[in-house]
């Protein structure tokens, strides 16, 4: 994609509706193989999953980078859309 980031996208040819977890797993497997060959591990930058629907195949796109091994991977955390303040009386 740009400098040290990569993208893998895969259409899911399985008939049906909804998200194919096996398609998502295959995308991550390819990314892990790619980074492992460099002696590194995957850090997810973003993942987009489009569910299958009538007349539309599902797909998964993974934008990632390879980082040194050793626990640098962290869970994805989404920032809050709004902050609610609770006051005690």
C-alpha positions as CSV (number, residue, x, y, z in Angstrom):
1,X,0.0,0.0,0.0
2,X,2.5,2.6,1.2
3,X,6.0,2.3,2.5
4,X,5.8,-0.4,5.1
5,X,2.1,-1.3,5.0
6,X,0.4,-4.0,2.9
7,X,-3.1,-5.0,1.9
8,X,-4.7,-8.4,1.1
9,X,-8.2,-8.6,-0.3
10,X,-10.1,-11.8,-1.0
11,X,-13.6,-12.4,-2.4
12,X,-15.6,-15.3,-0.9
13,X,-16.9,-17.7,-3.5
14,X,-19.0,-19.6,-0.9
15,X,-22.7,-19.3,-1.6
16,X,-24.9,-18.0,1.1
17,X,-25.6,-14.9,3.2
18,X,-23.5,-13.2,5.8
19,X,-19.8,-13.1,6.7
20,X,-17.6,-16.0,5.9
21,X,-15.2,-16.6,8.9
22,X,-13.2,-19.0,6.8
23,X,-12.5,-16.3,4.2
24,X,-11.4,-13.9,7.0
25,X,-9.1,-16.6,8.4
26,X,-7.6,-17.2,5.0
27,X,-6.7,-13.6,4.7
28,X,-5.0,-13.5,8.1
29,X,-3.2,-16.7,7.3
30,X,-1.7,-15.2,4.1
31,X,-0.7,-12.1,6.0
32,X,0.9,-14.2,8.8
33,X,2.8,-16.3,6.2
34,X,4.0,-13.1,4.5
35,X,5.3,-11.5,7.7
36,X,6.7,-14.8,9.1
37,X,8.9,-15.1,6.0
38,X,10.5,-11.8,7.0
39,X,10.9,-13.0,10.7
40,X,8.1,-10.7,11.8
41,X,4.5,-10.7,12.9
42,X,1.3,-9.0,11.7
43,X,-0.1,-5.8,13.1
44,X,-3.6,-5.1,11.9
45,X,-4.1,-1.5,10.7
46,X,-7.7,-2.1,9.6
47,X,-9.9,-4.9,8.5
48,X,-13.1,-4.5,6.3
49,X,-15.5,-7.4,5.9
50,X,-18.4,-7.2,3.5
51,X,-21.1,-9.8,4.0
52,X,-22.4,-11.9,1.1
53,X,-25.9,-11.0,-0.1
54,X,-28.1,-12.1,-3.0
55,X,-26.1,-11.4,-6.2
56,X,-23.1,-10.2,-4.3
57,X,-20.0,-12.1,-3.0
58,X,-18.7,-11.4,0.4
59,X,-15.1,-10.1,0.8
60,X,-12.5,-9.4,3.4
61,X,-9.7,-6.7,3.1
62,X,-6.9,-6.6,5.6
63,X,-4.5,-3.6,5.8
64,X,-1.5,-4.5,7.9
65,X,2.2,-4.0,8.5
66,X,4.9,-6.4,9.6
67,X,6.4,-5.6,13.0
68,X,9.2,-7.2,15.0
69,X,8.1,-10.3,17.0
70,X,7.7,-10.1,20.7
71,X,4.3,-9.0,21.8
72,X,3.9,-5.8,19.9
73,X,0.5,-6.9,18.6
74,X,-2.4,-5.3,20.5
75,X,-6.1,-5.6,20.2
76,X,-8.0,-3.2,18.1
77,X,-9.7,-0.5,20.2
78,X,-12.3,1.8,18.8
79,X,-12.5,5.3,20.3
80,X,-15.8,6.4,21.8
81,X,-18.2,8.3,19.6
82,X,-19.3,10.4,22.6
83,X,-18.4,10.8,26.2
84,X,-21.1,10.7,28.9
85,X,-20.4,12.3,32.2
86,X,-22.1,10.7,35.3
87,X,-22.2,12.9,38.3
88,X,-23.0,11.8,41.8
89,X,-25.4,13.9,43.9
